[in-house]
């Protein structure tokens, strides 16, 4: 009873501040959500992430990017099948040589301060990034190869590229860029764009997306109201709130106790209990996230780790199924390549993970001449095969992963010990203080880490390029042929040819093994049965890549 | 005047301590492994030239000495700088965290002081009885419990009764003043109780020990011989004389209030100084760390100073 009063009261309060009110929670329709869609209401969402800044040119934390998705226009978005579809752009056409793309933008939208949302805002944002690549450095990589952005008219945006580009690649890069209101940000540029990163972009934020960010209390809460000037489909809800938790168990408990309506993700350990609760709906789908085993591919402390046979034997000695069963309680699958199966066609199905086979691993090492010493530990280059595995302290389950690996390696005569470091220190140790090739990646042997790739394979393929040394590379891998393929895949216009290149690159990495992709973790979410319309996908429902869930979520009759 | 020298010396010592802490703050965080620029530039769309931009923006392209002088100059103007990760002034980041932290930790500390002192007095007064053994055992048990475990247990036990986390119910819209106060109280109860339970044991033991020592003094025997009631002896004579070490402990505890408690804040999602420091360490956000530790240093030094002065005032045996 009490919660209902609160929700209605908040809905009414929010409705009075919105540009045009809808009623609170009494109207029912059988619109897009299916039977019994109740219009109105406020969704209470829990998150275990955080927001560090509301400035897209400064933000680092994941929830900041999720929030930008809901308050700013984006040209395109990912749908539930990981296909790029129009968001602000209704349609687009490429010229004959794939160097220009013209977007037809949905007109009639307004920013929350009443100014019209037009192609001028999109052109301004992209040209801003091109003009000031330093201050806009967090976004600049997504505008790679773009030379100009032009607002042909208020509903038409034309982008020019320096060379023919692959459509899927180009759109996936553009999907990452929020289109900002020119009338707000042009006043913030300062000298040489230096003012862009100093602008705190405080709430209430002038928003052009389906919601307006009204209130923000750092590390506690963000409140959104529906933007009735939005050019896209009108959300069913009047608004929503995002509450931050630093304890996932408490957050799940809050969901069960009706303090929340949905949470961004749940730990595997909570799944069974929530599934047994008739008031809860649990969703699960294979994800694109993966855990990886890293072998220093530049100058490991022990050079035998550069031997392909040693790496192959290591892969045979990693019990991936045990990791899935123990860490994810079965809610995951064995990974094979760094481009997960959940990405669909981008995943190379011909690359198969090696099975857990201790006998095979031993045979490979025996044949390669790594004889066992008197204590059973193999010898290599005059020393025992004993290595330290570096692990980050902020990856769930990494300690158990290490134990499983240690157990398997022991059976093949290789001893490993664990050194846990926080992420910042870990990268410092791996990359080394001198970040430029070839003077780094010489202070470690092995490591465990994880990746949250983007839906398009470009990013995860880039992290093993030479250019990413000291930046995203945590392997020290550098292969000029691979780099050439990487550059090519973004520029090749034929989709099938790009796919083949992406497959070839996966095969290359799987063969060279700077990474051994170990497990993919499923996306696990839960919400109250009083709500429906959550669009589940391998990238989750609440994401920086799509507005669909918050446009469609609704209370059920 | 008695004690002018003593006061001057303690004041000078406090100021020197704060200055040394300021310098140590600057040096220690920069000695941490891990790179701020590498951290804050690792977003998928980021370009390598972002590094140069950030290095210049944060003033890290200057020498360490130049950075130190700038830091001192800013402090002289009560400017704690700007957060590397949020661009917010450190004073507002730390100030907000302190405002969130102090009520919660103060409530827990007051609980631990009061409850610990009462149980310590009772344990000493009824020494070698079941009350004594029980009080001490319970105090030791709670004192040795892992803080985060106790917090999680209390959360589980109160499911459906008390809130699961945060400072307030943000979905309680336009509450009356009373509703708002009740809401805050409900959210604060568990974290404060957790803190109080894990801390009260030290007060129990210190109070018991001080009381036992005092109760063994000759003047207590004299009071008994004069026919004074036990309760009056404990309250009027023994406790007042046993207070001195308790006052010192209380002052030290108050000094640490602004430090928050990272474990409690994490379990209860309480946005306090502990969480701020933890996140800033991970991000290598030096200005925020420097600011938070400066506030903590000043608080500890101040309350130590107050304890010294109180001690001097209360105990005539102390000379300069």
Boltz contact constraints between the chains, C-beta under 6 A:
constraints:
  - contact:
      token1: [A, 6]
      token2: [B, 171]
      max_distance: 6.0
  - contact:
      token1: [A, 6]
      token2: [B, 172]
      max_distance: 6.0
  - contact:
      token1: [A, 9]
      token2: [B, 173]
      max_distance: 6.0
  - contact:
      token1: [A, 10]
      token2: [B, 173]
      max_distance: 6.0
  - contact:
      token1: [A, 13]
      token2: [B, 173]
      max_distance: 6.0
  - contact:
      token1: [A, 44]
      token2: [B, 171]
      max_distance: 6.0
  - contact:
      token1: [A, 52]
      token2: [B, 85]
      max_distance: 6.0
  - contact:
      token1: [A, 52]
      token2: [B, 86]
      max_distance: 6.0
  - contact:
      token1: [A, 53]
      token2: [B, 86]
      max_distance: 6.0
  - contact:
      token1: [A, 134]
      token2: [B, 49]
      max_distance: 6.0
  - contact:
      token1: [A, 134]
      token2: [B, 53]
      max_distance: 6.0
  - contact:
      token1: [A, 137]
      token2: [B, 46]
      max_distance: 6.0
  - contact:
      token1: [A, 137]
      token2: [B, 47]
      max_distance: 6.0
  - contact:
      token1: [A, 137]
      token2: [B, 50]
      max_distance: 6.0
  - contact:
      token1: [A, 137]
      token2: [B, 53]
      max_distance: 6.0
  - contact:
      token1: [A, 138]
      token2: [B, 43]
      max_distance: 6.0
  - contact:
      token1: [A, 138]
      token2: [B, 46]
      max_distance: 6.0
  - contact:
      token1: [A, 139]
      token2: [B, 45]
      max_distance: 6.0
  - contact:
      token1: [A, 140]
      token2: [B, 47]
      max_distance: 6.0
  - contact:
      token1: [A, 141]
      token2: [B, 45]
      max_distance: 6.0
  - contact:
      token1: [A, 141]
      token2: [B, 46]
      max_distance: 6.0
  - contact:
      token1: [A, 141]
      token2: [B, 47]
      max_distance: 6.0
  - contact:
      token1: [A, 142]
      token2: [B, 45]
      max_distance: 6.0
  - contact:
      token1: [A, 176]
      token2: [B, 45]
      max_distance: 6.0
  - contact:
      token1: [A, 198]
      token2: [B, 87]
      max_distance: 6.0
  - contact:
      token1: [A, 200]
      token2: [B, 87]
      max_distance: 6.0
  - contact:
      token1: [A, 219]
      token2: [B, 271]
      max_distance: 6.0
  - contact:
      token1: [A, 220]
      token2: [B, 271]
      max_distance: 6.0
  - contact:
      token1: [A, 221]
      token2: [B, 170]
      max_distance: 6.0
  - contact:
      token1: [A, 241]
      token2: [B, 170]
      max_distance: 6.0
  - contact:
      token1: [A, 241]
      token2: [B, 171]
      max_distance: 6.0
  - contact:
      token1: [A, 245]
      token2: [B, 165]
      max_distance: 6.0
  - contact:
      token1: [A, 245]
      token2: [B, 269]
      max_distance: 6.0
  - contact:
      token1: [A, 246]
      token2: [B, 266]
      max_distance: 6.0
  - contact:
      token1: [A, 246]
      token2: [B, 269]
      max_distance: 6.0
  - contact:
      token1: [A, 247]
      token2: [B, 267]
      max_distance: 6.0
  - contact:
      token1: [A, 247]
      token2: [B, 269]
      max_distance: 6.0
  - contact:
      token1: [A, 250]
      token2: [B, 155]
      max_distance: 6.0
  - contact:
      token1: [A, 250]
      token2: [B, 164]
      max_distance: 6.0
  - contact:
      token1: [A, 250]
      token2: [B, 165]
      max_distance: 6.0
  - contact:
      token1: [A, 253]
      token2: [B, 159]
      max_distance: 6.0
  - contact:
      token1: [A, 253]
      token2: [B, 164]
      max_distance: 6.0
  - contact:
      token1: [A, 254]
      token2: [B, 164]
      max_distance: 6.0
  - contact:
      token1: [A, 257]
      token2: [B, 159]
      max_distance: 6.0
  - contact:
      token1: [A, 257]
      token2: [B, 160]
      max_distance: 6.0
  - contact:
      token1: [A, 259]
      token2: [B, 164]
      max_distance: 6.0
  - contact:
      token1: [A, 424]
      token2: [B, 34]
      max_distance: 6.0
  - contact:
      token1: [A, 424]
      token2: [B, 39]
      max_distance: 6.0
  - contact:
      token1: [A, 424]
      token2: [B, 284]
      max_distance: 6.0
  - contact:
      token1: [A, 425]
      token2: [B, 33]
      max_distance: 6.0
  - contact:
      token1: [A, 425]
      token2: [B, 34]
      max_distance: 6.0
  - contact:
      token1: [A, 428]
      token2: [B, 33]
      max_distance: 6.0
  - contact:
      token1: [A, 428]
      token2: [B, 34]
      max_distance: 6.0
  - contact:
      token1: [A, 428]
      token2: [B, 35]
      max_distance: 6.0
  - contact:
      token1: [A, 459]
      token2: [B, 44]
      max_distance: 6.0
  - contact:
      token1: [A, 471]
      token2: [B, 48]
      max_distance: 6.0
